[in-house]
Amino acid sequence: MVKKPILKVDKPHFVVKLYEDVLEVDLKEGAKRKLERVVEAHPVLRRSLGFMFQTIVPLDVALDAIDVVNVDEKGRLKISVLNRKDLIIPLKVDESRRFAEKLNELVPLAKAKKPGMIIF
């Protein structure tokens, strides 16, 4: 079964897709795209070297790992992820706001589904 994204923005150099459990930022071309494919295909590599690679290549982010989502002063979507570098996605202001609103709705639901999580 192929999952359909809740929101999607297609930019010249990358695509952002939001699913109910993950945010994907995929590059379209070049050496970084090839590196992204290798890292995403090997979960062990992603876990052990994820922070280093995500500074070069944006990796997919599970929604339950997201701490804070907002739109910065330049209108970009800014996502704070626990134990990782913040992800800043250069979108148009209206796109950023749509993603931020939907993420702020979905993140608490994803955290509630995570085993062992207690939400107060």
N, CA and C atoms as an extended XYZ file, in Angstrom:
360
Properties=species:S:1:pos:R:3:atomname:S:1:resname:S:1:resid:I:1 pbc="F F F"
N         0.840       -1.175        0.000 N   MET     1
C         0.000        0.000        0.000 CA  MET     1
C         0.892        1.248        0.000 C   MET     1
N         0.642        2.169       -0.888 N   VAL     2
C         1.409        3.396       -0.991 CA  VAL     2
C         0.730        4.469       -0.144 C   VAL     2
N         1.514        5.070        0.755 N   LYS     3
C         0.971        6.133        1.590 CA  LYS     3
C         0.913        7.429        0.786 C   LYS     3
N        -0.185        8.153        0.960 N   LYS     4
C        -0.358        9.434        0.291 CA  LYS     4
C        -0.051       10.538        1.300 C   LYS     4
N         0.765       11.527        0.912 N   PRO     5
C         1.087       12.604        1.856 CA  PRO     5
C        -0.118       13.476        2.188 C   PRO     5
N        -0.133       13.977        3.419 N   ILE     6
C        -1.166       14.907        3.871 CA  ILE     6
C        -0.929       16.273        3.241 C   ILE     6
N         0.338       16.700        3.238 N   LEU     7
C         0.761       17.945        2.583 CA  LEU     7
C         2.009       17.649        1.767 C   LEU     7
N         2.158       18.381        0.663 N   LYS     8
C         3.341       18.211       -0.185 CA  LYS     8
C         3.660       19.540       -0.840 C   LYS     8
N         4.945       19.894       -0.858 N   VAL     9
C         5.414       21.077       -1.569 CA  VAL     9
C         6.575       20.633       -2.445 C   VAL     9
N         6.473       20.946       -3.724 N   ASP    10
C         7.504       20.573       -4.691 CA  ASP    10
C         8.257       21.837       -5.093 C   ASP    10
N         9.528       21.902       -4.704 N   LYS    11
C        10.393       23.046       -5.016 CA  LYS    11
C        11.402       22.620       -6.094 C   LYS    11
N        12.106       23.562       -6.699 N   PRO    12
C        13.059       23.203       -7.754 CA  PRO    12
C        14.134       22.193       -7.331 C   PRO    12
N        14.615       22.273       -6.066 N   HIS    13
C        15.713       21.399       -5.656 CA  HIS    13
C        15.341       20.352       -4.612 C   HIS    13
N        14.131       20.437       -4.069 N   PHE    14
C        13.711       19.478       -3.052 CA  PHE    14
C        12.190       19.362       -3.010 C   PHE    14
N        11.730       18.284       -2.349 N   VAL    15
C        10.307       18.037       -2.152 CA  VAL    15
C        10.101       17.797       -0.660 C   VAL    15
N         9.059       18.418       -0.093 N   VAL    16
C         8.710       18.215        1.310 CA  VAL    16
C         7.363       17.501        1.338 C   VAL    16
N         7.321       16.366        2.055 N   LYS    17
C         6.085       15.598        2.172 CA  LYS    17
C         5.811       15.337        3.648 C   LYS    17
N         4.579       15.596        4.042 N   LEU    18
C         4.162       15.338        5.416 CA  LEU    18
C         3.172       14.188        5.414 C   LEU    18
N         3.507       13.151        6.179 N   TYR    19
C         2.625       12.012        6.395 CA  TYR    19
C         2.167       12.054        7.843 C   TYR    19
N         1.268       11.184        8.243 N   GLU    20
C         0.759       11.228        9.616 CA  GLU    20
C         1.816       10.852       10.647 C   GLU    20
N         2.923       10.234       10.227 N   ASP    21
C         3.942        9.816       11.183 CA  ASP    21
C         5.360       10.289       10.874 C   ASP    21
N         5.562       10.915        9.718 N   VAL    22
C         6.914       11.316        9.325 CA  VAL    22
C         6.876       12.537        8.400 C   VAL    22
N         7.923       13.340        8.493 N   LEU    23
C         8.146       14.457        7.589 CA  LEU    23
C         9.346       14.086        6.722 C   LEU    23
N         9.159       14.095        5.420 N   GLU    24
C        10.238       13.765        4.489 CA  GLU    24
C        10.676       15.018        3.744 C   GLU    24
N        11.976       15.219        3.689 N   VAL    25
C        12.558       16.274        2.859 CA  VAL    25
C        13.519       15.552        1.930 C   VAL    25
N        13.174       15.512        0.652 N   ASP    26
C        13.966       14.766       -0.320 CA  ASP    26
C        14.572       15.696       -1.352 C   ASP    26
N        15.874       15.568       -1.533 N   LEU    27
C        16.571       16.340       -2.559 CA  LEU    27
C        16.273       15.726       -3.916 C   LEU    27
N        16.386       16.518       -4.969 N   LYS    28
C        16.057       16.034       -6.302 CA  LYS    28
C        17.266       15.588       -7.125 C   LYS    28
N        18.452       16.129       -6.834 N   GLU    29
C        19.575       15.857       -7.729 CA  GLU    29
C        20.918       15.990       -7.027 C   GLU    29
N        21.959       15.568       -7.711 N   GLY    30
C        23.329       15.792       -7.268 CA  GLY    30
C        23.871       14.764       -6.294 C   GLY    30
N        25.097       15.029       -5.839 N   ALA    31
C        25.805       14.126       -4.936 CA  ALA    31
C        25.098       13.998       -3.595 C   ALA    31
N        24.530       15.105       -3.107 N   LYS    32
C        23.807       15.046       -1.837 CA  LYS    32
C        22.616       14.109       -1.936 C   LYS    32
N        21.964       14.069       -3.085 N   ARG    33
C        20.817       13.170       -3.293 CA  ARG    33
C        21.276       11.717       -3.194 C   ARG    33
N        22.413       11.410       -3.787 N   LYS    34
C        22.937       10.038       -3.731 CA  LYS    34
C        23.282        9.664       -2.297 C   LYS    34
N        23.908       10.584       -1.562 N   LEU    35
C        24.237       10.345       -0.158 CA  LEU    35
C        22.965       10.135        0.660 C   LEU    35
N        21.943       10.938        0.387 N   GLU    36
C        20.662       10.814        1.089 CA  GLU    36
C        20.079        9.422        0.873 C   GLU    36
N        20.115        8.926       -0.344 N   ARG    37
C        19.584        7.582       -0.639 CA  ARG    37
C        20.319        6.505        0.149 C   ARG    37
N        21.635        6.596        0.231 N   VAL    38
C        22.431        5.604        0.964 CA  VAL    38
C        22.074        5.624        2.447 C   VAL    38
N        22.041        6.804        3.042 N   VAL    39
C        21.760        6.927        4.470 CA  VAL    39
C        20.349        6.446        4.789 C   VAL    39
N        19.364        6.826        3.975 N   GLU    40
C        17.986        6.430        4.244 CA  GLU    40
C        17.751        4.942        4.016 C   GLU    40
N        18.562        4.303        3.183 N   ALA    41
C        18.399        2.872        2.917 CA  ALA    41
C        18.997        1.992        4.003 C   ALA    41
N        19.830        2.548        4.864 N   HIS    42
C        20.505        1.760        5.895 CA  HIS    42
C        20.198        2.330        7.281 C   HIS    42
N        19.188        1.777        7.956 N   PRO    43
C        18.780        2.297        9.272 CA  PRO    43
C        19.904        2.354       10.303 C   PRO    43
N        20.808        1.389       10.305 N   VAL    44
C        21.910        1.394       11.275 CA  VAL    44
C        22.821        2.588       11.013 C   VAL    44
N        23.117        2.850        9.771 N   LEU    45
C        23.944        3.996        9.401 CA  LEU    45
C        23.243        5.291        9.780 C   LEU    45
N        21.949        5.336        9.559 N   ARG    46
C        21.165        6.529        9.898 CA  ARG    46
C        21.213        6.804       11.396 C   ARG    46
N        21.042        5.763       12.221 N   ARG    47
C        21.051        5.945       13.679 CA  ARG    47
C        22.434        6.337       14.188 C   ARG    47
N        23.473        5.704       13.676 N   SER    48
C        24.811        5.957       14.212 CA  SER    48
C        25.427        7.254       13.687 C   SER    48
N        25.169        7.604       12.460 N   LEU    49
C        25.784        8.790       11.867 CA  LEU    49
C        24.762        9.856       11.472 C   LEU    49
N        23.542        9.693       11.938 N   GLY    50
C        22.451       10.576       11.542 CA  GLY    50
C        22.719       12.046       11.769 C   GLY    50
N        23.258       12.413       12.930 N   PHE    51
C        23.484       13.834       13.213 CA  PHE    51
C        24.484       14.428       12.230 C   PHE    51
N        25.574       13.705       11.977 N   MET    52
C        26.583       14.210       11.050 CA  MET    52
C        25.989       14.366        9.642 C   MET    52
N        25.267       13.353        9.166 N   PHE    53
C        24.706       13.420        7.828 CA  PHE    53
C        23.609       14.457        7.720 C   PHE    53
N        22.784       14.605        8.762 N   GLN    54
C        21.668       15.536        8.647 CA  GLN    54
C        22.119       16.983        8.619 C   GLN    54
N        23.379       17.251        8.947 N   THR    55
C        23.887       18.610        8.767 CA  THR    55
C        24.196       18.877        7.289 C   THR    55
N        24.415       17.798        6.527 N   ILE    56
C        24.708       17.906        5.094 CA  ILE    56
C        23.448       17.641        4.275 C   ILE    56
N        22.722       16.601        4.636 N   VAL    57
C        21.554       16.140        3.900 CA  VAL    57
C        20.377       16.041        4.860 C   VAL    57
N        19.244       16.658        4.555 N   PRO    58
C        18.093       16.522        5.449 CA  PRO    58
C        17.548       15.097        5.406 C   PRO    58
N        17.402       14.491        6.575 N   LEU    59
C        16.860       13.150        6.660 CA  LEU    59
C        15.398       13.221        7.060 C   LEU    59
N        14.694       12.130        6.846 N   ASP    60
C        13.307       12.066        7.269 CA  ASP    60
C        13.244       12.171        8.785 C   ASP    60
N        12.181       12.806        9.281 N   VAL    61
C        12.031       13.019       10.717 CA  VAL    61
C        10.712       12.402       11.173 C   VAL    61
N        10.786       11.462       12.124 N   ALA    62
C         9.568       10.912       12.715 CA  ALA    62
C         8.892       12.021       13.505 C   ALA    62
N         7.582       12.138       13.379 N   LEU    63
C         6.873       13.229       14.043 CA  LEU    63
C         6.982       13.145       15.557 C   LEU    63
N         7.110       11.939       16.115 N   ASP    64
C         7.224       11.825       17.572 CA  ASP    64
C         8.574       12.305       18.098 C   ASP    64
N         9.529       12.587       17.199 N   ALA    65
C        10.841       13.111       17.604 CA  ALA    65
C        10.900       14.636       17.535 C   ALA    65
N         9.853       15.248       17.018 N   ILE    66
C         9.828       16.710       16.869 CA  ILE    66
C         9.471       17.349       18.203 C   ILE    66
N        10.248       18.368       18.558 N   ASP    67
C        10.028       19.078       19.814 CA  ASP    67
C         9.185       20.337       19.598 C   ASP    67
N         9.612       21.216       18.687 N   VAL    68
C         8.927       22.489       18.455 CA  VAL    68
C         8.894       22.774       16.955 C   VAL    68
N         7.761       23.329       16.501 N   VAL    69
C         7.608       23.734       15.104 CA  VAL    69
C         7.133       25.184       15.085 C   VAL    69
N         7.803       26.008       14.277 N   ASN    70
C         7.332       27.378       14.111 CA  ASN    70
C         7.805       27.938       12.777 C   ASN    70
N         7.370       29.140       12.495 N   VAL    71
C         7.788       29.853       11.292 CA  VAL    71
C         8.688       30.982       11.767 C   VAL    71
N         9.927       31.048       11.230 N   ASP    72
C        10.864       32.068       11.707 CA  ASP    72
C        10.579       33.431       11.077 C   ASP    72
N        11.384       34.415       11.455 N   GLU    73
C        11.169       35.795       10.998 CA  GLU    73
C        11.309       35.963        9.484 C   GLU    73
N        11.953       35.013        8.807 N   LYS    74
C        12.092       35.068        7.353 CA  LYS    74
C        11.002       34.274        6.643 C   LYS    74
N        10.088       33.671        7.427 N   GLY    75
C         8.998       32.899        6.847 CA  GLY    75
C         9.334       31.443        6.572 C   GLY    75
N        10.508       31.001        7.016 N   ARG    76
C        10.925       29.620        6.798 CA  ARG    76
C        10.323       28.723        7.879 C   ARG    76
N        10.096       27.465        7.533 N   LEU    77
C         9.611       26.483        8.490 CA  LEU    77
C        10.795       26.004        9.326 C   LEU    77
N        10.705       26.164       10.643 N   LYS    78
C        11.791       25.777       11.543 CA  LYS    78
C        11.284       24.664       12.461 C   LYS    78
N        11.998       23.550       12.450 N   ILE    79
C        11.600       22.382       13.223 CA  ILE    79
C        12.739       21.996       14.152 C   ILE    79
N        12.456       21.998       15.452 N   SER    80
C        13.439       21.563       16.447 CA  SER    80
C        13.195       20.091       16.728 C   SER    80
N        14.250       19.311       16.562 N   VAL    81
C        14.168       17.867       16.747 CA  VAL    81
C        15.094       17.488       17.888 C   VAL    81
N        14.592       16.678       18.812 N   LEU    82
C        15.403       16.238       19.934 CA  LEU    82
C        16.654       15.517       19.437 C   LEU    82
N        17.806       15.845       20.011 N   ASN    83
C        19.090       15.209       19.720 CA  ASN    83
C        19.546       15.354       18.273 C   ASN    83
N        19.048       16.376       17.574 N   ARG    84
C        19.486       16.633       16.207 CA  ARG    84
C        19.552       18.126       15.975 C   ARG    84
N        20.221       18.503       14.934 N   LYS    85
C        20.281       19.912       14.535 CA  LYS    85
C        18.906       20.332       14.035 C   LYS    85
N        18.527       21.581       14.310 N   ASP    86
C        17.238       22.088       13.828 CA  ASP    86
C        17.169       21.977       12.310 C   ASP    86
N        15.988       21.686       11.836 N   LEU    87
C        15.741       21.588       10.411 CA  LEU    87
C        15.041       22.877        9.981 C   LEU    87
N        15.634       23.599        9.046 N   ILE    88
C        15.048       24.840        8.541 CA  ILE    88
C        14.775       24.631        7.060 C   ILE    88
N        13.491       24.747        6.703 N   ILE    89
C        13.078       24.477        5.326 CA  ILE    89
C        12.636       25.798        4.688 C   ILE    89
N        13.320       26.221        3.624 N   PRO    90
C        12.990       27.497        2.985 CA  PRO    90
C        11.754       27.386        2.088 C   PRO    90
N        10.612       27.678        2.673 N   LEU    91
C         9.349       27.659        1.944 CA  LEU    91
C         8.788       29.073        1.865 C   LEU    91
N         7.748       29.253        1.080 N   LYS    92
C         7.025       30.521        1.084 CA  LYS    92
C         6.302       30.631        2.421 C   LYS    92
N         6.019       31.836        2.859 N   VAL    93
C         5.401       32.058        4.166 CA  VAL    93
C         4.104       31.275        4.316 C   VAL    93
N         3.231       31.311        3.311 N   ASP    94
C         1.956       30.588        3.418 CA  ASP    94
C         2.168       29.080        3.488 C   ASP    94
N         3.157       28.559        2.767 N   GLU    95
C         3.473       27.126        2.827 CA  GLU    95
C         4.005       26.761        4.210 C   GLU    95
N         4.894       27.604        4.732 N   SER    96
C         5.450       27.367        6.064 CA  SER    96
C         4.352       27.335        7.116 C   SER    96
N         3.439       28.278        7.031 N   ARG    97
C         2.345       28.338        8.014 CA  ARG    97
C         1.444       27.111        7.933 C   ARG    97
N         1.145       26.675        6.709 N   ARG    98
C         0.312       25.465        6.544 CA  ARG    98
C         0.988       24.250        7.160 C   ARG    98
N         2.286       24.078        6.862 N   PHE    99
C         3.027       22.945        7.416 CA  PHE    99
C         3.122       23.049        8.934 C   PHE    99
N         3.414       24.238        9.455 N   ALA   100
C         3.532       24.413       10.907 CA  ALA   100
C         2.221       24.082       11.603 C   ALA   100
N         1.123       24.564       11.044 N   GLU   101
C        -0.195       24.300       11.640 CA  GLU   101
C        -0.492       22.798       11.659 C   GLU   101
N        -0.249       22.144       10.540 N   LYS   102
C        -0.540       20.701       10.457 CA  LYS   102
C         0.412       19.904       11.344 C   LYS   102
N         1.688       20.280       11.362 N   LEU   103
C         2.652       19.586       12.224 CA  LEU   103
C         2.282       19.746       13.698 C   LEU   103
N         1.892       20.955       14.090 N   ASN   104
C         1.513       21.181       15.489 CA  ASN   104
C         0.256       20.401       15.867 C   ASN   104
N        -0.530       20.018       14.888 N   GLU   105
C        -1.695       19.160       15.126 CA  GLU   105
C        -1.284       17.684       15.208 C   GLU   105
N        -0.380       17.248       14.317 N   LEU   106
C        -0.018       15.838       14.209 CA  LEU   106
C         1.038       15.369       15.214 C   LEU   106
N         1.973       16.254       15.599 N   VAL   107
C         3.053       15.848       16.508 CA  VAL   107
C         2.518       15.302       17.832 C   VAL   107
N         1.587       15.975       18.512 N   PRO   108
C         1.070       15.410       19.769 CA  PRO   108
C         0.386       14.051       19.569 C   PRO   108
N        -0.281       13.868       18.439 N   LEU   109
C        -0.922       12.581       18.152 CA  LEU   109
C         0.122       11.485       17.960 C   LEU   109
N         1.207       11.810       17.255 N   ALA   110
C         2.282       10.839       17.043 CA  ALA   110
C         2.961       10.479       18.363 C   ALA   110
N         3.165       11.468       19.221 N   LYS   111
C         3.788       11.207       20.531 CA  LYS   111
C         2.872       10.349       21.408 C   LYS   111
N         1.568       10.570       21.306 N   ALA   112
C         0.611        9.787       22.099 CA  ALA   112
C         0.593        8.327       21.665 C   ALA   112
N         0.873        8.067       20.392 N   LYS   113
C         0.889        6.692       19.872 CA  LYS   113
C         2.165        5.942       20.220 C   LYS   113
N         3.209        6.689       20.567 N   LYS   114
C         4.507        6.076       20.845 CA  LYS   114
C         4.423        5.263       22.153 C   LYS   114
N         4.823        4.003       22.112 N   PRO   115
C         4.764        3.173       23.314 CA  PRO   115
C         5.599        3.759       24.460 C   PRO   115
N         5.038        3.721       25.645 N   GLY   116
C         5.750        4.193       26.821 CA  GLY   116
C         5.714        5.678       27.049 C   GLY   116
N         5.017        6.411       26.177 N   MET   117
C         4.940        7.860       26.332 CA  MET   117
C         3.758        8.222       27.230 C   MET   117
N         4.002        9.138       28.130 N   ILE   118
C         2.935        9.651       28.986 CA  ILE   118
C         2.777       11.132       28.651 C   ILE   118
N         1.595       11.517       28.235 N   ILE   119
C         1.326       12.901       27.871 CA  ILE   119
C         0.490       13.536       28.973 C   ILE   119
N         0.949       14.663       29.514 N   PHE   120
C         0.215       15.370       30.564 CA  PHE   120
C        -0.493       16.555       29.988 C   PHE   120
